[in-house]
């Protein structure tokens, strides 16, 4: 019986694992890989303590830091497929809404793809989210080589360059705002006849000479050699196919939280994000905490995910000791 199972090996999961080990909580961390979404980033410039680092190097450093801890078990290369709620020592599934209020007698059975099972008193879910993809030729090939999914993280990398942003909702508009101090020209492509984002932001962007808004545009492909050099789109009204000479493409058409493991157990919002108490990271299900991009946190950032996970572990530590902080 573990005190804690951490699911996920991104910044949130690793930060949680380090703190759990230092608190000597009997913990196992289960992950398919380390690094999270940043693994494909060529350059990261906002991870605290690193002026610049690649996603691959950051993942290696996080993994090494975690494995340097003595008091934690790590199961790498493994997928968690299900979580069952049990009571006491009986591994018997409970009704869907039975979790709330059961308290410290609550137990869980975490099962993996390869048939392993882990009994635990508490769970911390740090499984992140996945970006919606365009699914066009060149997108996968140039991910991290001009194709980006986080303007907050990567906008400074495109200083003085021509960039395309795909997406006409608030995510797309905010990406353009993030790029304004850096990019030379920003093409904002939206498949609809009108942008969907905040009206005031639309007005600001329409008045900016750096920004060129292209409506009724369906992205066909992304081209390049070693890095991105162009984007091909089709005008859905005229049928014309055009090519933009750009050095970067930001795909901002939304994210999907990886919350499937706890749907039906924990409350999720209309976006599928796990709702948490942001003081403690508790979910609506007693014994389950969540941190990072899979939650309803407003800002999806590595540093915030790590901090929220630390907060969760400290609260789990109190929970296991029966301490209630007011």
C-alpha positions as CSV (number, residue, x, y, z in Angstrom):
1,X,0.0,0.0,0.0
2,X,1.5,3.3,-1.1
3,X,0.7,6.6,0.5
4,X,0.7,8.4,-2.9
5,X,0.7,7.5,-6.5
6,X,1.8,10.3,-8.9
7,X,0.6,9.9,-12.5
8,X,2.6,11.8,-15.0
9,X,6.3,12.8,-15.6
10,X,6.1,16.4,-16.8
11,X,7.2,19.4,-14.7
12,X,4.3,18.9,-12.4
13,X,4.9,15.2,-11.8
14,X,8.6,15.6,-11.3
15,X,8.3,18.5,-8.9
16,X,5.7,16.5,-6.9
17,X,8.0,13.5,-6.9
18,X,10.9,15.4,-5.5
19,X,8.8,17.0,-2.7
20,X,7.1,13.7,-1.9
21,X,10.5,12.0,-1.6
22,X,11.9,14.8,0.7
23,X,8.8,14.5,2.9
24,X,9.4,10.7,3.0
25,X,5.9,10.0,1.7
26,X,5.8,6.4,0.5
27,X,5.3,7.2,-3.2
28,X,5.4,5.7,-6.7
29,X,5.5,7.9,-9.8
30,X,4.2,6.3,-13.0
31,X,4.9,7.9,-16.4
32,X,5.1,6.9,-20.0
33,X,8.0,9.4,-20.4
34,X,9.5,12.5,-18.9
35,X,9.3,16.1,-20.0
36,X,5.6,16.6,-20.9
37,X,4.6,18.8,-23.9
38,X,7.9,20.8,-23.8
39,X,9.9,17.7,-24.9
40,X,9.6,18.8,-28.5
41,X,10.6,22.4,-27.9
42,X,13.9,23.4,-29.5
43,X,14.5,26.3,-27.1
44,X,12.8,27.1,-23.8
45,X,13.7,30.5,-22.3
46,X,11.3,30.9,-19.4
47,X,12.1,27.9,-17.2
48,X,13.4,29.5,-14.0
49,X,17.1,28.9,-13.5
50,X,17.9,28.2,-17.2
51,X,18.6,31.1,-19.5
52,X,17.9,28.8,-22.4
53,X,17.4,25.1,-22.7
54,X,15.9,22.6,-25.1
55,X,12.9,20.5,-24.2
56,X,15.0,17.3,-24.5
57,X,17.7,18.6,-22.1
58,X,15.1,19.9,-19.7
59,X,13.4,16.5,-19.6
60,X,16.8,14.8,-18.9
61,X,17.6,17.2,-16.1
62,X,14.2,16.7,-14.5
63,X,14.5,12.9,-14.8
64,X,18.0,13.0,-13.2
65,X,16.8,15.3,-10.4
66,X,14.0,13.0,-9.6
67,X,16.1,9.8,-9.8
68,X,18.6,11.4,-7.4
69,X,16.0,11.2,-4.6
70,X,16.3,8.1,-2.5
71,X,12.7,7.8,-1.1
72,X,10.6,7.3,-4.3
73,X,9.8,4.5,-6.6
74,X,9.7,5.3,-10.3
75,X,7.9,3.3,-13.0
76,X,8.9,4.6,-16.4
77,X,7.6,3.7,-19.8
78,X,4.2,2.7,-18.4
79,X,0.7,4.0,-19.1
80,X,-2.0,4.2,-16.4
81,X,-5.2,2.9,-17.9
82,X,-7.7,3.0,-15.0
83,X,-8.3,4.1,-11.4
84,X,-10.6,2.2,-9.2
85,X,-11.9,3.4,-5.9
86,X,-12.0,1.0,-3.0
87,X,-12.6,1.3,0.8
88,X,-10.1,0.1,3.4
89,X,-8.4,-3.0,2.2
90,X,-11.2,-4.2,0.0
91,X,-10.5,-3.7,-3.7
92,X,-14.1,-3.3,-4.6
93,X,-15.2,-0.6,-7.0
94,X,-17.6,2.0,-5.5
95,X,-20.4,3.9,-7.1
96,X,-19.4,6.8,-9.4
97,X,-20.1,9.5,-6.8
98,X,-19.0,7.6,-3.7
99,X,-15.7,9.4,-3.4
100,X,-16.8,12.7,-1.8
101,X,-16.6,12.7,2.0
102,X,-15.2,9.1,2.5
103,X,-12.0,10.6,3.9
104,X,-8.9,8.8,5.0
105,X,-10.4,5.3,4.7
106,X,-10.6,6.0,0.9
107,X,-8.3,3.7,-1.1
108,X,-7.5,3.4,-4.8
109,X,-6.2,0.8,-7.2
110,X,-4.2,2.2,-10.1
111,X,-3.9,-0.1,-13.0
112,X,-1.4,0.1,-16.0
113,X,-1.4,-1.0,-19.6
114,X,1.0,-3.8,-18.8
115,X,-1.1,-5.3,-16.1
116,X,0.5,-3.8,-13.0
117,X,-1.6,-2.6,-10.1
118,X,-0.7,-0.1,-7.3
119,X,-2.8,0.2,-4.2
120,X,-2.7,3.7,-2.7
121,X,-4.2,6.1,-0.1
122,X,-4.0,9.1,-2.4
123,X,-3.4,10.1,-6.0
124,X,-1.9,13.1,-7.6
125,X,-2.9,13.5,-11.3
126,X,-0.3,15.4,-13.3
127,X,-1.0,14.1,-16.8
128,X,-1.2,17.5,-18.6
129,X,-3.0,18.1,-21.8
130,X,-2.5,17.7,-25.5
131,X,-2.7,20.4,-28.2
132,X,-5.3,20.1,-30.9
133,X,-3.4,19.5,-34.1
134,X,-4.0,20.7,-37.7
135,X,-3.1,17.2,-39.0
136,X,-1.7,18.6,-42.2
137,X,1.5,17.6,-44.0
138,X,4.6,19.2,-42.4
139,X,3.1,19.9,-39.0
140,X,4.6,16.8,-37.2
141,X,7.9,17.0,-39.2
142,X,8.5,20.6,-38.2
143,X,7.2,20.5,-34.6
144,X,9.9,22.3,-32.5
145,X,11.5,23.5,-35.8
146,X,9.2,26.4,-36.5
147,X,5.9,24.8,-35.6
148,X,4.9,25.9,-32.1
149,X,1.9,25.5,-29.7
150,X,2.8,28.0,-26.9
151,X,3.2,31.7,-27.7
152,X,3.9,32.5,-24.1
153,X,6.9,30.1,-24.2
154,X,8.2,30.6,-27.7
155,X,7.3,34.1,-29.0
156,X,10.8,35.5,-28.3
157,X,12.3,32.8,-30.5
158,X,10.8,34.5,-33.6
159,X,12.3,37.9,-33.1
160,X,12.4,39.7,-36.5
161,X,10.7,36.8,-38.3
162,X,7.5,36.5,-40.3
163,X,5.1,34.2,-38.5
164,X,1.6,32.6,-39.1
165,X,-0.9,32.1,-36.3
166,X,-3.6,29.6,-37.1
167,X,-6.8,30.1,-35.0
168,X,-9.4,32.8,-34.7
169,X,-10.5,32.3,-31.1
170,X,-9.0,33.9,-28.0
171,X,-6.1,31.5,-28.1
172,X,-5.2,32.7,-31.5
173,X,-5.6,36.4,-30.7
174,X,-3.6,36.1,-27.5
175,X,-0.8,34.4,-29.5
176,X,-0.7,37.4,-31.9
177,X,-0.5,39.8,-28.9
178,X,2.4,37.7,-27.5
179,X,4.2,37.9,-30.9
180,X,3.7,41.6,-31.5
181,X,6.9,42.7,-29.6
182,X,9.0,40.2,-31.6
183,X,7.7,39.2,-35.0
184,X,8.2,41.3,-38.1
185,X,4.9,40.3,-39.7
186,X,2.1,38.2,-38.3
187,X,-0.5,36.4,-40.5
188,X,-3.6,35.4,-38.5
189,X,-5.5,32.7,-40.3
190,X,-9.0,31.7,-39.4
191,X,-11.2,29.2,-41.3
192,X,-14.4,31.1,-40.5
193,X,-15.8,34.3,-42.0
194,X,-15.2,36.3,-38.8
195,X,-12.9,36.0,-35.8
196,X,-14.4,34.6,-32.7
197,X,-12.2,36.1,-30.0
198,X,-12.5,39.1,-27.7
199,X,-13.9,42.1,-29.6
200,X,-11.5,44.6,-28.0
201,X,-8.5,42.5,-28.9
202,X,-9.8,42.1,-32.4
203,X,-9.9,45.9,-32.8
204,X,-6.4,46.3,-31.5
205,X,-5.0,43.7,-33.9
206,X,-6.9,45.0,-36.9
207,X,-5.3,48.4,-36.3
208,X,-1.8,47.1,-36.0
209,X,0.3,47.4,-39.2
210,X,2.2,44.2,-38.3
211,X,-0.9,42.0,-38.3
212,X,-2.5,40.7,-41.5
213,X,-5.8,38.9,-40.9
214,X,-6.8,36.2,-43.4
215,X,-10.3,34.8,-43.1
216,X,-11.9,31.8,-44.7
217,X,-8.4,30.2,-44.7
218,X,-7.9,26.5,-44.4
219,X,-4.3,25.4,-43.8
220,X,-3.2,22.8,-46.3
221,X,0.4,22.1,-45.4
222,X,3.6,23.5,-43.8
223,X,6.8,23.4,-45.8
224,X,10.5,23.8,-45.1
225,X,13.9,22.2,-45.2
226,X,15.6,22.0,-41.8
227,X,13.1,24.5,-40.4
228,X,9.8,26.0,-41.5
229,X,9.9,28.3,-44.6
230,X,6.2,28.4,-45.6
231,X,2.6,27.7,-45.1
232,X,0.0,26.8,-47.8
233,X,-3.6,27.7,-47.3
234,X,-6.8,27.5,-49.3
235,X,-9.4,30.3,-49.6
236,X,-12.7,28.5,-48.8
237,X,-14.7,31.0,-50.7
238,X,-12.7,31.3,-54.0
239,X,-10.9,28.0,-53.9
240,X,-7.5,29.8,-54.5
241,X,-4.4,28.2,-52.9
242,X,-1.8,30.6,-51.6
243,X,1.6,30.3,-50.0
244,X,2.9,32.4,-47.2
245,X,6.7,32.8,-46.7
246,X,7.0,32.4,-42.9
247,X,9.6,31.1,-40.5
248,X,7.2,30.1,-37.9
249,X,3.6,28.7,-37.5
250,X,1.8,28.9,-34.2
251,X,-1.1,26.4,-34.0
252,X,-3.7,27.9,-31.6
253,X,-6.9,26.0,-32.1
254,X,-7.3,24.7,-28.5
255,X,-6.1,22.1,-26.1
256,X,-7.6,18.9,-24.8
257,X,-6.9,18.0,-21.1
258,X,-5.9,14.5,-20.4
259,X,-8.6,14.0,-17.8
260,X,-10.1,10.8,-19.1
261,X,-8.8,8.8,-16.1
262,X,-10.9,10.6,-13.6
263,X,-14.1,11.5,-15.6
264,X,-17.0,10.1,-13.6
265,X,-15.0,10.3,-10.4
266,X,-13.9,13.9,-10.2
267,X,-15.7,17.0,-11.3
268,X,-14.6,18.4,-14.7
269,X,-15.7,21.6,-16.4
270,X,-17.2,22.0,-19.9
271,X,-13.7,22.0,-21.3
272,X,-12.9,18.7,-19.7
273,X,-10.5,20.3,-17.2
274,X,-10.4,18.8,-13.7
275,X,-11.7,21.5,-11.3
276,X,-9.6,21.9,-8.2
277,X,-9.5,24.0,-5.0
278,X,-6.6,26.3,-6.0
279,X,-5.4,26.7,-2.4
280,X,-4.8,22.9,-2.1
281,X,-5.2,21.4,-5.5
282,X,-7.9,19.0,-4.1
283,X,-10.4,17.6,-6.6
284,X,-14.0,17.0,-5.8
285,X,-13.1,13.3,-5.1
286,X,-11.6,12.8,-1.6
287,X,-8.1,11.4,-1.9
288,X,-7.4,12.7,-5.4
289,X,-5.4,15.9,-6.1
290,X,-4.5,17.3,-9.6
291,X,-2.0,19.8,-10.8
292,X,-0.8,21.3,-14.1
293,X,-2.5,21.6,-17.5
294,X,-5.1,18.9,-16.9
295,X,-6.8,21.2,-14.3
296,X,-8.8,24.4,-14.7
297,X,-5.7,26.5,-13.9
298,X,-6.0,29.8,-15.9
299,X,-2.4,29.8,-17.2
300,X,-0.8,26.7,-18.7
301,X,2.9,27.1,-17.9
302,X,5.6,24.7,-16.8
303,X,6.6,26.9,-13.8
304,X,3.0,27.2,-12.7
305,X,2.4,23.4,-13.1
306,X,5.5,22.7,-10.9
307,X,4.4,25.1,-8.2
308,X,0.8,23.8,-8.1
309,X,2.2,20.2,-7.8
310,X,4.4,21.2,-4.9
311,X,1.3,22.8,-3.3
312,X,-0.6,19.6,-3.8
313,X,2.1,17.3,-2.2
314,X,2.3,19.6,0.8
315,X,-1.5,19.3,1.3
316,X,-1.3,15.5,0.7
317,X,1.3,15.4,3.4
318,X,-1.0,17.2,5.8
319,X,-3.9,15.0,4.8
320,X,-2.0,11.8,5.5
321,X,-1.1,13.1,8.9
322,X,-4.6,14.2,9.7
323,X,-3.7,17.9,9.8
324,X,-6.2,20.5,8.7
325,X,-4.8,23.9,7.9
326,X,-7.2,26.8,8.3
